[in-house]
Amino acid sequence: MRRSWVRVPPSAPIKIIGSKCCYIKHVLIIINIHKYHCFKEIQMFKLFDELNNYRPYDNKEHEDVIKTLSFLKNNTNCYDRSNLDGHITAGAFVCDKQGNILLNHHKKSGMWFQFGGHSDGEEDSLNVAKREIMEEAGITDFVLGTNSIYDVAVMKIPYSTKKNEPEHWHYDVNFLFIVDNHNYEISNESMEIKWVTINEALDLVDKNDYGMIRMINKYKNYLKIL
């Protein structure tokens, strides 16, 4: 029998088994796939399931995973900007196997980030991350560095007078991409794109950007097991 995951009703409590930085387990109901055909819901629960089985790196990421799960559990339009409380976004942390990271000097914020952006209705976060590195850096030749999510971060986005957009949250799901060559193109969303070493990356990123610092530190560990 084919089976699919189904969301726990919003009234159901979230249970966490174990201590900090543990695998997060939630009660899920399995039903026959023939009684459940909504592809959008299946995609949402795919991310829900991936986050359930994701192992956070530290306490801050653990908290952000819980927040993202709660957001998915209590909202329907999670991947669309029409949700003014927040939405799922996706990022691509691009590196090579020699200790170099491709950073994006974002034009609007003036800060150095990974590549990424809004889902705009796309409910497969990995597809969004792939789309963003193709659009923002012209990179099409890459492989996934891990078989699962690389990092999860929740960020408060301030009110935008230009867009007349209220303060809201980005629930950012990131993936690790490995490339063999250093070729890239600069889009109109970037001030600059450049390859940097790990230490150079730590110098460039905002010191309060815990997500970026954490992804760089994870990359250090990744290089040790290659």
HELIX and SHEET records of a PDB file:
HELIX    1   1 ILE A   33  LYS A   35  5                                   3    
HELIX    2   2 PHE A   39  ASN A   52  1                                  14    
HELIX    3   3 ASN A   59  ASN A   74  1                                  16    
HELIX    4   4 SER A  125  ALA A  137  1                                  13    
HELIX    5   5 ILE A  198  LEU A  204  1                                   7    
HELIX    6   6 TYR A  210  LYS A  224  1                                  15    
SHEET    1   A 2 ARG A   3  VAL A   6  0                                        
SHEET    2   A 2 ILE A  29  ASN A  32 -1                                        
SHEET    1   B 4 TRP A 112  PHE A 113  0                                        
SHEET    2   B 4 ASN A 100  HIS A 106 -1                                        
SHEET    3   B 4 GLY A  86  CYS A  95 -1                                        
SHEET    4   B 4 PHE A 115  HIS A 118 -1                                        
SHEET    1   C 5 TRP A 112  PHE A 113  0                                        
SHEET    2   C 5 ASN A 100  HIS A 106 -1                                        
SHEET    3   C 5 GLY A  86  CYS A  95 -1                                        
SHEET    4   C 5 HIS A 168  ILE A 178  1                                        
SHEET    5   C 5 VAL A 143  LEU A 144 -1                                        
SHEET    1   D 5 TRP A 112  PHE A 113  0                                        
SHEET    2   D 5 ASN A 100  HIS A 106 -1                                        
SHEET    3   D 5 GLY A  86  CYS A  95 -1                                        
SHEET    4   D 5 HIS A 168  ILE A 178  1                                        
SHEET    5   D 5 ASP A 151  ILE A 157 -1                                        
SHEET    1   E 3 TRP A 112  PHE A 113  0                                        
SHEET    2   E 3 ASN A 100  HIS A 106 -1                                        
SHEET    3   E 3 SER A 190  THR A 197 -1                                        
END                                                                             
